[in-house]
Amino acid sequence: MSAPATHPYATHLDVKFEALRVIDVPALVAQCKDRWYNQTLCKVNDSVIRLGVLQGEYHWHKHDRDDEFFFVLEGHFIIDLEGRSIELKPQEGFVVPRGVVHRTRAPQRAIVLMAETAAIIPPGDA
């Protein structure tokens, strides 16, 4: 269930914007060339807000200690759970609770915000 040794994900865990700075999401999206891009935008208390510019699918994984929140800005985003799939459209969100095995997919390019603890390991826990 762990991430492949090599995967096509561009994951940037550095905090791109400190407090008191405007975050220009459209500018970041316009610059994105990767099919599966994940950038930490900012830190809020013990959590982070991340931007995903996504197309394709992520591997099956889980987070033993952390919940994840996904909020779709643009596109169609699917969260596969064991036994069902959740389809999100723009302006819809969903929480995947800790310990739940899941996979995310975007048939076409989707723009998604994610909120999770700063300690989360994006590819999942082994």
C-alpha positions as CSV (number, residue, x, y, z in Angstrom):
1,M,0.0,0.0,0.0
2,S,3.0,2.3,0.1
3,A,3.9,4.7,-2.7
4,P,5.9,3.3,-5.6
5,A,9.7,3.9,-5.3
6,T,9.4,6.2,-8.3
7,H,6.2,8.0,-8.9
8,P,5.1,10.9,-11.1
9,Y,4.1,13.2,-8.3
10,A,5.7,16.6,-7.8
11,T,5.2,17.2,-4.1
12,H,6.6,20.4,-2.5
13,L,6.4,20.4,1.3
14,D,8.0,23.8,1.8
15,V,5.7,26.6,2.9
16,K,5.5,28.9,-0.1
17,F,3.7,31.8,1.7
18,E,4.3,33.1,5.2
19,A,1.5,34.8,7.1
20,L,0.4,38.2,6.0
21,R,1.1,37.5,2.3
22,V,-1.5,37.2,-0.4
23,I,-1.7,33.8,-2.0
24,D,-2.4,34.0,-5.7
25,V,-3.7,30.5,-6.6
26,P,-4.5,31.3,-10.3
27,A,-0.8,32.4,-10.8
28,L,0.5,29.2,-9.3
29,V,-1.9,27.1,-11.4
30,A,-0.8,28.9,-14.6
31,Q,2.8,28.1,-13.9
32,C,2.2,24.4,-13.2
33,K,3.5,22.0,-15.8
34,D,3.2,18.7,-13.8
35,R,0.3,16.3,-14.1
36,W,0.2,15.7,-10.3
37,Y,1.4,18.8,-8.5
38,N,1.1,19.3,-4.7
39,Q,2.4,22.5,-3.1
40,T,2.1,23.6,0.5
41,L,0.7,27.1,0.4
42,C,0.7,28.1,4.1
43,K,0.7,26.9,7.6
44,V,-2.3,27.6,9.9
45,N,-1.5,26.6,13.5
46,D,-0.5,22.9,13.3
47,S,-2.0,22.4,9.9
48,V,-1.1,23.2,6.3
49,I,-3.2,24.2,3.3
50,R,-1.9,22.6,0.1
51,L,-2.7,23.3,-3.6
52,G,-3.2,20.3,-5.9
53,V,-3.1,20.7,-9.7
54,L,-4.0,17.1,-10.5
55,Q,-4.6,14.8,-13.5
56,G,-4.5,11.1,-13.4
57,E,-4.5,9.0,-10.2
58,Y,-2.7,8.7,-7.0
59,H,-1.9,5.3,-5.4
60,W,-4.0,3.6,-2.7
61,H,-2.8,4.7,0.8
62,K,-3.9,5.7,4.3
63,H,-2.8,8.0,7.0
64,D,-2.8,6.4,10.5
65,R,-2.7,9.6,12.5
66,D,-4.2,12.3,10.2
67,D,-7.5,13.3,8.6
68,E,-7.4,14.9,5.1
69,F,-9.8,17.5,3.8
70,F,-10.2,18.0,0.0
71,F,-12.0,21.0,-1.5
72,V,-12.4,21.3,-5.3
73,L,-11.9,24.7,-6.9
74,E,-12.1,23.5,-10.5
75,G,-12.7,20.3,-12.3
76,H,-14.0,16.8,-11.3
77,F,-12.2,15.0,-8.5
78,I,-12.8,11.4,-7.3
79,I,-11.9,9.9,-4.0
80,D,-12.0,6.1,-4.1
81,L,-12.7,4.4,-0.8
82,E,-12.9,0.6,-0.2
83,G,-16.4,-0.2,-1.6
84,R,-17.4,3.2,-2.9
85,S,-16.3,6.4,-4.7
86,I,-17.0,10.0,-3.9
87,E,-17.3,12.4,-6.8
88,L,-16.6,16.0,-6.1
89,K,-17.5,19.0,-8.3
90,P,-16.3,22.6,-7.9
91,Q,-17.2,24.1,-4.5
92,E,-17.6,20.6,-2.9
93,G,-15.4,19.2,-0.1
94,F,-14.9,15.9,1.7
95,V,-12.9,14.6,4.7
96,V,-11.1,11.3,4.6
97,P,-10.7,10.2,8.3
98,R,-7.4,8.9,9.6
99,G,-6.9,5.2,9.0
100,V,-9.2,5.0,5.9
101,V,-7.6,3.5,2.8
102,H,-8.2,5.8,-0.2
103,R,-7.0,6.8,-3.6
104,T,-7.6,10.1,-5.4
105,R,-8.2,10.6,-9.1
106,A,-8.8,13.4,-11.6
107,P,-9.9,12.2,-15.1
108,Q,-9.1,15.7,-16.4
109,R,-7.1,18.5,-14.8
110,A,-8.6,19.5,-11.4
111,I,-7.6,22.2,-9.0
112,V,-8.0,21.1,-5.3
113,L,-7.2,22.6,-1.9
114,M,-6.2,20.2,0.9
115,A,-6.1,20.9,4.6
116,E,-4.1,18.5,6.8
117,T,-1.7,18.4,9.7
118,A,1.8,19.7,8.9
119,A,3.2,16.3,10.0
120,I,1.3,14.2,7.5
121,I,3.3,12.1,5.0
122,P,1.5,12.8,1.7
123,P,2.2,9.4,0.1
124,G,0.7,7.6,3.1
125,D,1.9,5.6,6.1
126,A,3.5,2.2,5.4
